[in-house]
Amino acid sequence: MNIKSPLVKVRILIGIFITALLVAGFTAFPLESEIKLLCKILNISIDNPAANEGFLSYWLALVAQGLITTNEAYPFLAYGFDWMAFAHVIIGVLFIGPFIDPVKNIWIIYWGIFACIALIPTALICGVIREIPFFWQLIDCSFGVFGIIPLLLCLKYIKQLQLK
């Protein structure tokens, strides 16, 4: 395996991208358990979000309380998170195409770049509508910013493969 080969580089980058999507997807299923564990590790009181010092602690406690309360009263709403998780997994599977044949499936890379760009205004617009703190909107936007980097590199290496 020649690590300098554009094909190898594309496959490594796409492998990282697929892994990130799968991790994001699978970790979206157990949100309530994860937020409870995070609050426990950070010693954040879930029972009284306002008692926590610092905005991040308050925000995490408020999110935990919201998830717990909503899941108790309206568990069917978590179904939306299940579909979001499923979408991450399915999008990850989509990138198997360019992993196998990057030149033939370059359109998937272009589609992924578009998705990364579209994520930013979506997070900023929906974040305001849903009253998500701006710092959290920036965290969500970072997925598009960091996601586009390996895809742009893939595009560069695929274009090198097309020249051969």
C-alpha positions in Angstrom: 0.0 0.0 0.0 1.5 3.3 -1.1 0.4 5.9 1.4 1.3 8.6 -1.2 -1.2 7.3 -3.7 -4.2 9.6 -4.2 -6.5 6.5 -4.0 -5.1 5.5 -0.6 -5.4 9.1 0.6 -9.1 9.3 -0.6 -9.9 6.0 1.1 -8.3 7.1 4.4 -10.2 10.4 4.4 -13.5 8.8 3.5 -12.9 6.2 6.1 -12.5 8.9 8.7 -15.6 10.7 7.4 -17.7 7.6 7.5 -16.5 6.8 11.0 -17.4 10.3 12.2 -20.9 10.0 10.7 -21.4 6.6 12.3 -20.3 7.8 15.7 -22.5 10.8 15.5 -25.4 8.6 14.5 -25.0 5.8 17.0 -24.5 8.3 19.9 -27.7 10.2 19.0 -29.8 7.2 20.1 -29.1 7.2 23.8 -29.2 11.0 24.3 -30.8 11.0 27.7 -28.3 8.4 29.2 -25.4 10.3 27.7 -26.4 13.7 29.0 -27.0 12.2 32.5 -23.6 10.6 32.4 -21.9 13.9 31.2 -23.6 15.9 34.0 -22.5 13.3 36.5 -18.9 13.3 35.3 -18.9 17.2 35.3 -20.7 17.3 38.7 -23.6 19.3 37.3 -26.9 19.3 39.2 -29.7 18.2 36.9 -32.4 18.9 39.4 -31.9 22.6 39.5 -30.2 24.0 36.4 -30.1 27.6 37.8 -28.0 26.4 40.8 -25.1 25.5 38.5 -22.3 28.0 38.1 -21.4 29.0 34.6 -23.5 29.2 31.5 -22.3 25.8 30.0 -23.2 24.0 33.2 -26.6 25.7 33.3 -27.2 24.8 29.6 -26.2 21.2 30.0 -28.4 20.8 33.1 -31.3 22.5 31.3 -30.9 20.2 28.3 -30.7 17.1 30.6 -33.9 18.2 32.4 -35.6 18.9 29.1 -34.8 15.5 27.7 -35.8 13.7 30.9 -39.1 15.5 31.3 -40.0 15.2 27.6 -39.1 11.5 27.5 -41.2 10.8 30.6 -44.3 12.8 29.4 -43.9 12.4 25.6 -41.5 9.6 24.7 -42.7 9.6 21.1 -40.9 12.9 20.5 -37.5 11.1 20.9 -38.5 9.3 17.7 -37.2 12.4 15.9 -33.8 11.9 17.4 -33.9 8.2 16.2 -34.5 9.4 12.7 -31.7 11.9 12.9 -29.4 9.1 14.1 -30.6 6.8 11.4 -29.9 9.6 8.8 -26.3 9.9 10.0 -25.8 6.2 9.6 -27.4 6.0 6.2 -25.4 9.1 5.0 -22.2 7.3 6.2 -23.2 4.2 4.2 -23.6 6.4 1.1 -19.9 7.3 1.2 -19.0 3.6 0.7 -19.5 4.4 -3.1 -16.6 6.9 -3.4 -14.6 4.7 -1.0 -14.8 1.9 -3.6 -14.7 3.9 -6.8 -14.0 7.6 -6.1 -13.8 8.7 -9.7 -17.2 7.2 -10.6 -18.8 8.4 -7.4 -17.3 11.9 -7.2 -20.9 13.3 -7.2 -21.3 12.0 -3.6 -18.3 14.1 -2.6 -19.8 17.2 -4.2 -23.1 16.3 -2.4 -21.3 16.0 0.9 -19.6 19.4 0.4 -23.0 20.9 -0.4 -24.4 19.3 2.8 -21.5 20.7 4.9 -22.1 24.2 3.5 -25.9 24.0 3.9 -25.5 22.9 7.6 -24.2 26.3 8.6 -27.2 28.5 7.7 -29.6 25.7 8.8 -27.9 25.6 12.3 -27.9 29.4 12.5 -31.5 29.9 11.4 -33.0 27.0 13.3 -30.9 27.7 16.3 -32.4 31.2 16.6 -35.9 29.8 16.1 -35.4 27.1 18.7 -33.6 29.5 21.2 -30.3 27.6 21.1 -27.5 29.6 22.6 -25.2 31.1 20.0 -22.1 29.2 21.3 -24.0 25.9 20.7 -25.0 27.0 17.2 -21.3 27.5 16.5 -20.6 24.0 17.8 -23.2 22.6 15.4 -21.7 24.7 12.6 -18.3 23.3 13.3 -19.5 19.9 12.0 -19.9 21.5 8.6 -16.6 23.3 8.8 -14.6 20.3 9.9 -16.6 17.9 7.7 -15.9 19.8 4.6 -12.1 19.6 5.1 -11.7 15.9 4.3 -14.2 16.2 1.5 -12.3 19.0 -0.2 -9.1 17.0 0.1 -10.8 14.0 -1.4 -12.0 16.2 -4.3 -8.4 17.2 -4.8 -7.1 13.6 -4.8 -10.0 12.4 -7.0 -9.1 15.0 -9.6 -5.5 13.7 -9.5 -6.9 10.2 -10.2 -9.0 11.5 -13.1 -5.8 12.8 -14.7 -4.2 9.4 -14.7 
